[in-house]
Amino acid sequence: MKITFSRLTCSIFILLCGCHLLDAQQIAAHPAPSEPSFSAQERPVRGGLFTLYAWDPLARTLCLSDGRAGLMILKNRIENRCSDLSFVIAGGGSLVTAIEADRVGVMIDLGTADELRLRYGYDDAEGGGEGFASLRLEGQKLLILKDDNPKEEVQPLREGPALFAEAGPSANAPIKFGHIYLLRLASRKSGSFQLIAKLMVIGYTPNESVTVRWEVL
């Protein structure tokens, strides 16, 4: 069987260092929809918990539109459904976005909850979640808690502008337990599509699984 490698497929091949090559080809071969669509009875899922498994044929990627596994079995084959976030074990373990055809992305590591608290000067318990909870998007500006009394007081996130820098395929960041990440996903074809989400790594077993709390902003 002859397999033709696209530029994006080749980049994923290099990133994975040979791991999960078949899945990468299947994901890249299926262009993502310009925007997720929902029936009148459905409500988009805005966040939750999800565990990505390195060796699971379906749950090694996550769809941020519905919080479910990004791959599926269709007619006895593994097919891409909606893969916004992927877990790869190459290089010590990474979170990767923008792996689908025509998708580009940016991913930023904000550090731990305590590092955010010290950097921005708000009150929070050690290892607390006030900073993560307060991260929000207003227009094209990312904001974070300034003072937790009142909790409505916020300040600009200094790392925010970097999230809107030039995006590229297979944007990634090393997995670090307890770290908070921001990702932006966009489409090369549709200028109207943009997805921005925050993630916190709350569980990590190298070479096996990573659990994230995620929320679309």
N, C-alpha and C positions, 0 to 999 in steps of 0.2 A: 504494500500500500504506500503510495507516495504522499508525503506530508510536506506541505508548503509552509514555511515559517514566515510570519509577518514580522515587521520591526518590533511591535509590542510583544509578540510571543517570544522573540529572541531576548528581549530585555528581561522578561520574566524568567526565562530559562537561566540567564546569567545570575539573576538575583537568588533563585532557589538552588543554584549549584547542583542541578540535576534532580532535586526533590520535587515530586508531584508534577512532573512535566506534562503528563497527559491532562491533568486538571487545568493547568495553565493554558494549554492549547484550546481546550473546550471553552474556557471563560473568554479568552480573547476572540474566539471565533463567533461569539454571539454579541452583537452590539446591544448596549443597554438601551432601554426606552428613554425617550427624552424626559419624561416625568412619570412617576408612579401614578396609576389610576385606581380609584376605589369606587365601589358601588355606593348607592345612597344609604345602604344599611351599614356600611363599614366606616370605621373611624381609623385614621392612620395612627399607628403606635408611635409615640414620641420618645420612649425610652424604656429601660429595664435592665435586666441582667442576662448575660449570655456567655456560655463557655464554648470557646473554639477548640477543637481537638485536631492535633496535627495529623493523625492517621485515620480520622473519620472521613469517609468518602463524601459526606454531605455537609457536616458541621465544621469544616475547616474554614468556611467563609460565612459572613453575616450580612444579611440584608437590613439596612438601616431604615427601610420604609415600613417593615412589618415586624422586625425583631426575630426573624426566623432564619434557619439555615439557608445559605445562598445557593446551594447546589441541590439538585433533585434527581431522582431516578425516573426516566421517561423512556418507555419502550425498551427496557432492559439496558439502558445506557445512562451514564452520568452526564447531566446537562446543566448548564448555567442557568439560574433563574434570576438572580439579582445579587451580585457579589460586591458589596461596598467596602468590606473590611475582611482581610485575610490574615491568618496566622501561618508564618513560615518558620522553620527551624534553622535555616541557614544563618550563619554568622552569629550564633548564640541565641537566636530567636528574635523575630521582628513582627510588628504590626504593619500591614501594607494596605494602602488604599489606591484607587484608580488603576485597577488591574483589568477592567473590562475594556473592550475596544471603544475608542472615541472618548474615553474618560481621562481626565487629568486631575491631579490633586496636590494638596500640600498637607503635611502633618508636622505638628509642633509638640515637643515635650516641655511641659510647664514645670516639671519637678513634682515633689511630694506636696501633700497638703500643708505640712509644716514649713516647707520652703516658700510656698505661696504666702502663707500667713506672715512670715518674717519679711518677705519682700514688699508686701503691700500694707503691712502695719495694722491690720484689723485684729480684733480679739476672737480667739477660737481656742477650743481645747486642743491639747496635743493630739495630733492624728485626727482632728475633727474634720467635718465635711462642709463647714459653712462656706469656705472659698469655692469648692466645687459646685455647691448648690447655687451660689450667687452668679456664676458665670452666665452671661446672657448676651444676646445680640440685639442691638437697636440700630436699625438701618445697616450701615456698613461699619459700625463701631462695636467692638467687644468690650464689655464692662465686667468689673469684679467688685466685690464688697469693699467698702471704704471704712465703715464703722457698723458694727452689728447692733447698735442701739441709737437710732432706729435702723432696722435691717434694710430699709429702702435706700440708704445712702450708698452710692457706688462711685467708682472711679474708673478711668480708662485702663484697659489692660495693655501694658506697654508692648507685649509680644503680639498684640492684635494685628498691626500692619503687616507683619511677616506672613500672616495667614492669607493675606490678599496679594502676596507677591506672585510672580509667574509660577504657574502650576505645571506639573509634568506627570507622565505616566509612572505608575509603581512608586508613588511617594511612600516613604517608610520611616520607621523609628524603632530603635532597639527596645525590647520589652524590659521594663524595670518595675519590680513589685512596688505598689503604692503610688506610682507616678500618674499624673494627670496629663492627658493629651487633648489637643484640638486638631480636627481635620476638616478640610474643605474639599469637596468633590464637585467638579464641574464637567461640562460637556464641550467637546470641540465643535460639535455640530449645532447645539442649541445654546445660544447665549442666555436664554431665560432660565436654564436649569442650574441650580446651585444648592448644595446640601452642606450644612455646617453642623458638626456634632462635637460633643465633649465626651471623653472616655476616662475612666479610672481603672487601673489594673488592681483588682482586689484578690486575685489568686493566680499563681503561676507555678507550674511544674515544667521545667525545661524539657524540651523534646517530647512533651506529651499534651499539655493543655494550658490555656490562659483564659481567665474569667474577667470580664469587663462589665462595669456599670456604665451605661451609655445613655445619652440623651441628645436628640436633635434640637438645635437652637433655632 
